[in-house]
């Protein structure tokens, strides 16, 4: 029985909407404008321990639409999940927290953002699938370049 306690554990404990807001600062005037708005989407991932073997992963999205310099609407949303991760080698923790967990949480975020935009009276904005592995690898590369010990590449 004691051997079983050393088996790797990766389980979703809970997925939840942590925060969401919709702002329409220029309504109703901006709604009469027939121009197609520019859409900007920013994403972020945060991981933090909450208890022994439990981690909260938060995926944040900001969707900002503008016509010229005026905001049509802005949505800010944080979707989170609590994951139990135990007996996993430390070299694998980064990929679990930075890739696997966000991939589980992100579809919930996409659905909630699409829903609030439509409930706000706007045509849907579809957030694309995200390659969290590429995002994680880019963040790791940027962190390596930011550290003073990182080797300098001279071209």
C-alpha positions in Angstrom: 0.0 0.0 0.0 2.8 2.5 0.8 4.0 2.1 -2.8 0.7 3.4 -4.1 1.3 6.7 -2.4 4.3 7.4 -4.7 2.3 7.0 -7.9 2.1 10.2 -9.9 -1.2 12.1 -9.4 -2.7 14.6 -11.9 -6.3 15.5 -11.2 -8.7 18.4 -11.8 -10.2 19.4 -8.5 -12.3 22.3 -9.9 -12.6 24.7 -12.8 -14.3 28.0 -12.1 -14.8 31.6 -13.4 -12.7 33.7 -11.2 -13.4 37.2 -12.6 -15.2 38.7 -15.6 -16.2 42.2 -16.7 -17.7 43.8 -19.7 -17.3 47.5 -20.3 -19.1 49.6 -23.0 -17.8 53.1 -22.2 -19.1 54.7 -25.5 -22.5 53.1 -25.7 -25.0 53.8 -27.1 -23.4 56.2 -29.6 -20.7 53.8 -30.7 -23.4 51.2 -31.5 -24.7 53.4 -34.3 -21.3 53.3 -36.1 -21.4 50.8 -39.0 -17.6 50.4 -39.2 -16.0 47.1 -38.5 -14.1 47.3 -35.2 -10.5 46.3 -34.7 -10.2 43.4 -32.2 -7.2 42.9 -30.0 -6.9 39.8 -27.7 -4.3 39.4 -25.0 -3.8 36.2 -23.1 -1.8 35.3 -19.9 -1.2 32.3 -17.7 -0.5 32.3 -14.0 0.3 29.3 -11.8 0.6 29.3 -8.0 0.5 26.8 -5.3 -2.5 26.9 -2.9 -1.8 24.0 -0.7 0.5 20.9 -0.6 0.1 19.3 -4.0 -2.6 21.7 -5.1 -2.1 24.4 -7.7 -4.3 27.2 -9.1 -3.9 27.8 -12.8 -5.4 31.0 -14.1 -5.8 31.9 -17.8 -6.6 35.5 -18.4 -8.0 37.1 -21.5 -8.6 40.7 -22.4 -10.6 41.4 -25.6 -10.6 45.0 -26.6 -12.5 46.2 -29.7 -12.1 49.7 -31.1 -13.4 51.9 -33.9 -10.7 54.4 -34.5 -9.7 55.6 -31.0 -13.0 54.8 -29.3 -13.6 51.6 -27.4 -16.6 49.6 -28.6 -16.3 47.1 -25.7 -13.7 45.5 -23.5 -14.0 42.1 -21.8 -11.6 41.0 -19.1 -11.9 37.5 -17.9 -10.0 35.1 -15.6 -10.8 31.4 -15.7 -9.1 29.2 -13.2 -8.7 25.6 -12.2 -7.4 23.8 -9.1 -5.2 20.8 -10.0 -3.8 18.2 -7.7 -0.3 17.3 -8.8 1.8 14.9 -6.7 4.8 12.7 -7.1 5.7 14.2 -10.4 9.4 14.8 -11.2 10.3 18.5 -10.8 11.5 18.7 -14.4 7.9 17.9 -15.6 6.1 20.4 -13.3 6.7 23.3 -15.6 5.1 21.6 -18.6 2.2 20.5 -16.5 1.6 23.9 -15.0 2.4 25.9 -18.2 0.9 23.6 -20.9 -1.4 20.8 -19.7 -3.4 22.8 -17.1 -4.0 25.9 -19.3 -5.1 23.6 -22.1 -7.8 22.2 -19.8 -8.9 25.7 -18.5 -8.9 27.6 -21.8 -12.0 26.1 -23.5 -14.1 27.2 -20.5 -12.6 30.7 -20.8 -13.4 30.8 -24.5 -17.0 29.9 -23.9 -17.5 32.4 -21.1 -16.0 35.2 -23.1 -18.1 34.4 -26.2 -21.2 34.3 -24.0 -20.7 37.6 -22.3 -19.9 39.3 -25.6 -23.2 38.0 -27.1 -25.1 38.9 -24.0 -23.7 42.4 -24.3 -25.5 42.7 -27.7 -22.5 42.2 -29.9 -21.6 39.7 -32.7 -19.5 36.9 -31.3 -15.8 37.2 -31.1 -14.2 33.8 -31.5 -10.9 33.3 -29.7 -8.6 31.0 -31.6 -7.1 27.8 -30.3 -3.9 28.4 -28.5 -0.7 26.4 -28.7 0.2 26.6 -25.0 3.4 24.6 -25.7 4.7 27.2 -28.1 3.6 30.0 -25.6 5.4 28.2 -22.7 8.6 27.6 -24.8 8.6 31.3 -25.8 8.3 32.4 -22.2 11.1 30.0 -21.2 13.4 31.4 -23.9 12.6 35.0 -22.9 13.4 34.1 -19.3 16.7 32.6 -20.3 17.6 35.7 -22.3 16.7 37.9 -19.4 19.0 36.2 -16.9 22.5 37.6 -16.7 24.0 34.1 -16.8 22.4 33.4 -20.2 24.9 33.0 -23.0 25.0 35.9 -25.3 24.4 35.1 -29.0 26.3 37.4 -31.3 25.5 37.4 -35.0 
